[in-house]
């Protein structure tokens, strides 16, 4: 991803949903994207999948997927590969499944379209394997979506996204609605896939705990901008950006009883308005005059990226 | 004085399947009590009956069997409570946008309960009180927020207002049902701190229903862990985290994601399945990695293992 900007055209003006974001995801990487709601995480994911709504457009930048610039590949080819080579688990699985088809048929459809040479038996085997992976009983295959609970549908979506053994999967808040045990089980399964099959994944979530559990790289986003990017250890254990620090402070951890939690004052800026300076400055406790004047440039050292002026002060 | 005492509370939901009658045992024989000013966390996966328990205690749902006492006064058996008792028990729900009428300004929504319970002699006085609370909640200037509609405010702000609406009535007991799980982490911390401040100021007891162990142990003094309608463990929040005894609690803890430590997960089989038939033994038996022979035959009772630490498990006791 190179200097990617995505904007939404609205009646009231243009929304800068993603602004100059660049980072790399290598094979076998599991990258976590954290940020508050409205920070552009999902837009980014839709952009990579080329699934953006019609009022969105790519302002500038490039997305390379498996070495190819996806903005230049014809849609037909993307459609062929989507689901097979790369797939995505959506946030609202209830809306992603068809209410009038059985779950089994829906999963089977994904198989027949992309791998029509498989025998019926083989398909059945694959479907059963996928169901076991996400810890669902086989009877779910015969059920309609309305018969399932939200958690079960979410798991069905995850099974569906993994059925064609994709090389790259985006999980957009995929485990947020699930119970801890199920979530843990799915994270374990994804870990196994990464190790055994060389899966690459992007995890979009606002739960830092999940990120710490599964990812090896973390991107922190705020109001469409990349605040910090680096390996898990660096970002979570030695955060540089004040926003990352504040996020970590607001997350209670049961292994550290007695520690206080602190919220971040203020709210996300209005995405319709353009502003000067750093987007986080109004809510930042380290903000200096300069932060309101100019926008900080991205400082990049050994694969780690931070955009902030007051790094020396913050790290004290 | 005990603010809430629950004795052998049961709630069965009837279900018809293939002409046969079944019951879903949402809450099955639950007993515990909440002291004055105490915050008790109810922890469990979805479908374990924690929300039903909340509704039963706040008297929005009729029980099948058992008793609920509020300050030594029996409130079970009927849903018609004296107005004053209704005022003393308040509820905060998960989705703040659903608990405010979209056609009313938030100010009106806050004013109505005060009118109903005749707090303050006239509307001007009530309004002043609302302003005062709003400023305390960090919603200032209050006049600015009073005239707004719920959809104009952010989730964190509306949730703060719904806490405020409950607190305006000076309740003795508050049920908070997943009250921050919809909010962003950055906002969540503020709302939690605000709720705790308010509760400690007016010495309100609270039942904090959540599925998030980190949050539950941060907020509560004591934690009750539920599984399929049964209480499986009760202990001080610190005890639950440091020294969980019931296999289910241990599994839950091992699965919850944490930032600073890599732990080993305890493997678990199967998934939560609602029980239609009354089970003979322990409900967790089939999924439990430590299960013994007697687990499938006798339903374990809650036993006090250490002082204040109760567990329902054959293997532990």
Interface residues (C-beta under 8 A of the other chain):
Chain A: X36 X37 X135 X136 X137 X149 X151 X179 X180 X181 X182 X183 X184 X185 X187 X188 X206 X207 X208 X209 X210 X212 X213 X236 X237 X246 X247 X248 X249 X250 X251 X252 X253 X254 X255 X256 X257 X261 X262 X263 X264 X265 X267
Chain B: X45 X46 X47 X154 X156 X184 X185 X186 X187 X188 X189 X190 X191 X192 X193 X211 X212 X213 X214 X215 X216 X217 X218 X237 X238 X241 X251 X252 X253 X254 X255 X256 X257 X258 X259 X260 X261 X265 X268 X270 X271 X272
